[in-house]
Amino acid sequence: MRFALAAAAGMLLAGCSATSRLDLMCLAGDVERCHQLADMYATGDGVARDLARAASLYERVCDAGQADVCNTLGEIYEQGVVIGVAAGRVEELFARACDGGSLFACVNLGLVAAESGNHERAVGLFERACAGGAAPGCHHLATALEKGEGTSPNLTRAAALYDQACDAEYVDSCFALATLFTAGGAVERDFARAARALAKAVQIYDAGCGAGVTRDCEARDRTRARMTVLQGGTAR
């Protein structure tokens, strides 16, 4: 009897489309197939893009304990494209993911905290993410240190963190570092150091341009022009 049921299930799956097969396997409790199908709906890979459908599938994977997926789910809900999401659900998901070991969720949770005015909590979360090796955490921690939000201002450490994140190819940090050393004031003006940061940004954008991202080609050319000005010793 069991063999007959298994054979019948196999015949049913064989007669389904790839998407339907994944859906049936997901419904049967195969979390990895739920994840695979959710990714397809999130990106439009082989199916019409449907973030609401992706989110419903990511819910199952998140509930199975995959922290990074809880973070992804929070990011989808944060966009406001899924109707009926309970207030506080985004923060709840980021918190669950951060506690589960997702460093990028700690960054997201820190941004939520900063937006609500709890800068001290945000700094702690950025510290945690940066210490774990997440470049965005280092960038946002540097920004807090530069502005003195939730912590005492420390431009020396801010510059070091921007430098670290820039080296890790977080391009916003490259620009922040260049701006810091172009403006001068609280730190000594250093056009050469600013130009090096922009050179790293050019390298990052060039990789994207080579992969066919048109906007990265445009950003690379604008950044290269700015870098050339700095290398001449004049800030624009």
C-alpha positions in Angstrom: 0.0 0.0 0.0 2.8 2.4 0.9 4.6 1.6 -2.3 1.4 2.3 -4.3 1.0 5.7 -2.5 4.6 6.6 -3.2 4.3 5.7 -6.8 1.1 7.7 -7.1 2.8 10.7 -5.6 5.7 10.3 -7.9 3.4 10.2 -10.9 1.6 13.3 -9.7 4.9 15.2 -9.3 6.1 14.0 -12.7 3.0 15.5 -14.4 3.5 18.9 -12.8 5.5 22.0 -13.9 8.7 22.7 -12.1 7.0 25.4 -10.1 4.1 23.2 -9.1 6.5 20.4 -8.1 8.4 22.8 -5.8 5.1 24.1 -4.4 3.9 20.5 -3.6 7.2 19.7 -2.0 7.1 22.9 0.1 3.5 22.1 1.2 4.8 18.7 2.2 7.3 20.3 4.6 10.5 20.6 2.5 11.8 23.9 3.8 14.6 24.1 1.2 12.1 23.9 -1.6 10.0 26.6 0.0 13.2 28.7 0.1 14.0 28.0 -3.5 10.5 28.8 -4.6 10.4 32.0 -2.6 13.7 33.2 -4.2 12.1 32.6 -7.6 9.1 34.7 -6.8 11.3 37.4 -5.2 13.5 37.8 -8.2 11.1 36.8 -11.1 13.4 33.9 -12.0 11.2 31.6 -14.1 7.9 33.0 -12.8 6.2 36.4 -12.7 7.7 38.4 -9.8 5.4 38.4 -6.9 6.8 39.7 -3.6 3.6 38.9 -1.7 3.9 35.2 -2.7 7.6 35.3 -1.9 6.9 36.7 1.5 4.3 34.0 2.3 6.9 31.3 1.5 9.7 33.1 3.3 7.5 33.1 6.4 7.7 29.3 6.4 11.5 29.3 6.1 11.9 32.0 8.7 9.7 30.0 11.1 12.0 27.0 10.5 14.8 29.1 12.1 16.8 30.5 9.1 17.8 33.9 10.4 19.0 35.4 7.1 15.6 34.6 5.6 13.8 36.4 8.5 16.0 39.4 7.6 15.0 39.2 3.9 11.3 38.9 4.9 11.7 42.0 7.1 13.2 43.9 4.2 10.3 42.9 1.9 7.7 44.1 4.5 9.7 47.3 5.1 9.1 48.2 1.4 5.3 48.3 2.1 4.5 46.2 -0.9 2.6 43.5 1.0 -0.8 44.5 2.4 -1.9 43.7 5.9 1.5 43.4 7.7 1.0 44.1 11.4 2.6 47.2 12.9 6.0 46.3 14.5 6.4 43.1 12.3 9.4 44.5 10.5 11.3 45.3 13.7 10.2 41.9 15.2 11.7 40.1 12.2 14.9 42.1 12.2 15.3 41.4 16.0 14.7 37.7 15.5 17.2 37.5 12.7 19.8 39.6 14.6 19.4 37.3 17.6 19.7 34.3 15.3 23.1 35.5 14.0 22.3 37.6 10.9 24.7 40.5 11.1 22.8 42.4 8.3 19.7 42.1 10.4 21.5 43.8 13.2 22.3 46.6 10.9 18.7 46.9 9.8 17.5 46.8 13.4 20.0 49.5 14.2 18.6 51.7 11.4 15.1 51.2 12.7 16.3 52.2 16.2 18.0 55.3 14.8 15.0 56.3 12.8 12.9 56.1 16.0 15.4 58.3 17.8 17.1 55.5 19.9 20.6 56.3 18.8 22.3 54.6 21.7 20.7 51.3 20.8 21.5 51.8 17.2 25.2 52.3 18.0 25.3 49.1 20.0 23.8 47.2 17.1 26.1 48.7 14.6 29.1 47.8 16.8 27.9 44.2 17.0 27.5 44.0 13.2 30.8 45.7 12.5 32.7 43.4 15.0 31.2 40.4 13.1 32.6 41.7 9.8 29.5 43.4 8.2 30.8 46.4 6.3 27.4 48.2 6.5 27.6 48.0 10.3 31.0 49.7 10.2 29.7 52.4 7.9 26.7 53.3 10.0 28.8 53.1 13.2 31.3 55.6 11.6 28.4 57.9 10.6 27.2 57.9 14.2 30.7 58.6 15.5 31.1 61.4 12.9 27.8 63.0 13.9 28.0 62.2 17.6 24.6 60.4 17.6 24.3 58.0 20.4 27.9 58.2 21.2 30.7 60.8 21.7 32.1 62.2 18.4 35.3 60.5 17.3 36.4 61.4 13.8 39.6 59.5 14.0 37.7 56.3 14.6 35.1 57.2 12.1 37.7 57.7 9.4 39.2 54.3 10.3 35.9 52.6 10.1 35.0 54.3 6.8 38.4 53.1 5.5 37.7 49.5 6.7 34.2 49.4 5.0 35.5 51.0 1.8 38.2 48.3 1.6 35.4 45.8 2.0 33.8 47.4 -1.1 31.0 49.3 0.7 31.0 52.2 -1.7 29.1 54.7 0.5 32.1 54.5 2.9 34.5 55.4 0.2 32.6 58.6 -0.5 32.1 59.4 3.1 35.9 59.0 3.6 36.6 61.2 0.6 34.3 63.9 1.9 35.8 63.8 5.3 39.3 64.4 4.0 38.3 66.9 1.4 36.3 69.1 3.8 39.0 69.2 6.5 38.1 71.1 9.6 37.9 68.6 12.5 40.3 66.3 10.6 43.3 67.6 8.6 42.5 68.0 4.9 44.2 65.3 2.9 43.4 65.3 -0.9 45.7 62.3 -1.5 43.8 60.2 1.0 40.5 61.4 -0.4 41.6 60.5 -3.9 42.6 57.0 -2.8 39.1 56.4 -1.4 37.6 57.6 -4.7 39.9 55.3 -6.6 38.5 52.4 -4.6 35.0 53.5 -5.5 36.0 53.6 -9.2 37.2 50.1 -8.9 33.9 48.9 -7.3 31.8 50.6 -9.9 34.1 49.3 -12.7 33.3 45.8 -11.6 29.6 46.5 -11.8 30.0 48.2 -15.2 31.9 45.1 -16.5 28.9 43.0 -15.4 26.6 45.1 -17.5 25.1 47.6 -15.0 24.8 50.8 -16.9 24.3 53.0 -13.9 27.6 51.7 -12.5 29.4 52.8 -15.6 28.0 56.3 -15.2 28.8 56.4 -11.5 32.4 55.2 -12.3 32.9 58.0 -14.8 31.6 60.7 -12.5 33.7 59.4 -9.6 36.8 59.2 -11.8 36.4 62.8 -12.9 36.1 63.9 -9.2 39.2 61.8 -8.3 41.2 63.5 -11.1 40.4 66.9 -9.6 41.5 65.8 -6.1 44.7 64.3 -7.5 45.4 67.8 -8.9 45.3 69.1 -5.3 42.0 71.1 -5.7 38.7 70.3 -4.1 35.6 70.8 -6.2 
